[in-house]
Amino acid sequence: MTGASVNGCDSTVNINLSFYPPAQSDFTPTLCPGESVTVNGTEYNQSNPTGTEVLTGASVNGCDSTVNINLSFYPPAQSDFTPTLCPGESVTVNGTEYNQSNPTGTEVLTGASVNGCDSTVNINLSFYPPAQSDFTPTLCPGESVTVNGTEYNQSNPNPKTEVLTGASVNGCDSTVNINLLFMASVPIQLDTTICAGGTVLFNGELLGASGEYEYIIPSVNGCDSMVYTLPTHHPRPLPSSCHGRRGDSGCRPAFHQHSSDRKRRLAQRTGR
């Protein structure tokens, strides 16, 4: 360097430069679907996931810094919610009630996925058919049945409905329509006439005295039947040929009882 020394003479300078290594980095975050980042004024998203940006004087030594950008994205967090409910039931998802009048929809649950992203839930409810049955037994007079704690009988036979909580095969409520029928009462009157002093065998019992006897015996429909027996004594008339005499088996005609005496009297009258 001419005249550059302190005494005005020329100065010789030996030059040896050193350079900082290039300041480079990779920016490869994984984002949630729909998210974006802005680098050096440029927005990167799912439509623009890669690029290179030079950040002026941004390195630790004041040099420019080069950033290679390559974004990744989590797959969408989606699920289907398709429960089968009992009639009349409902569920609330993300503050919205779903029921038989509103069975389908889509809800976005903020930050609810395992990686902190939003989760989309597709809702489609199904409902079990109503569990209904008819209970129409035929009972004997005086019988009753109890359904769901309520007694039904001839005083309370009209059609009624009982709801049995959780009694259907799928755990839903079961509706039972109740309508009782009753067998007609079957009274039987057995009018028996017997001779005075005689008896009649009925239902394993010998009946002799006149009067009314009441028995309860099974009928053809399995119900009890009321049987009234009325044994009455009928005096046996005395035939004229008996002349007031009776035997063990009833009236004995005179010609049977005294045939030998009659023959002698006839012989005396005829001379024979």
Summary of the structure (lengths in Angstrom):
residues: 272
radius of gyration: 58.3
end to end distance: 212.7
largest distance: 223.0
contacts: 615
relative contact order: 0.08
helix: 7%
strand: 42%
